[in-house]
Amino acid sequence: MSRNKKKLRDRSQEEQVVKKHVVLPDVEVKKIKEPRPICSICGEPIESIIEAITEADNSYSHFDCVIKTLNEKYHVQEPDKLSYIGHGNFAIFTPDEEGKFTIKERINYESNESYASMIKFVEEHKE
């Protein structure tokens, strides 16, 4: 059997499987009423809470404001780069001779408690 015929047969079997469907019960999905806290760094509203970082005092800041502040505080200069590495942590990366980046310094910015506080804050705004 040629490849094209096999592909057509496989596709036909897939289409038959796709035509079968399961009906699930209706589930109520809670909507999030987007909170709009004020950035503790620039004083402007945070339009999307998903882009906010929790500060040590449990206030919130724009992600970009935090990046700018950390770049200034740690005097990050080329060729080094500052980047978010997850779970409220940032790192300063430096390239080697081959252009591969390695972590030069880790910055623990958002504690586990503040991260949990953020999640609780968002959960409280669900309707």
C-alpha positions, 0 to 999 in steps of 0.5 A: 500500500502506498504512503498516500493511501495509508495516510488517507485511510488513517485520516478516515479513521481519525474522522470517524473517531472525531465524529463521536463525541461525549456530552458533558454536564454544564459546569458553572465557570466563575468569572474573575472581576479583574482587580485594579490595584495601584503599582507601588513603584509608578503609582499607575493602575495595574490593568492586568493582575496577571502581570503584577508582582507582589512586593514585600509589603503585600502591595503590587507592582507592574512587572515592567516596573520591577524589571526597571527597578532591578536593572537600576539596583543591580547596575545590570549592563551589557552584555549581562541580562536580567530575566524572570526565572519563575516563582517570583525569582529573577536572575542576572545572566552573563554570556560566555565566550560561546554566547551561552548564558549562565546565571551570574546572580539570583534575585529572590523577589517575591516570597512564597507567602506573597505569591500565595497572597496574590493567588488568594487576592485573585480568588477573592475577586471571582464571582 
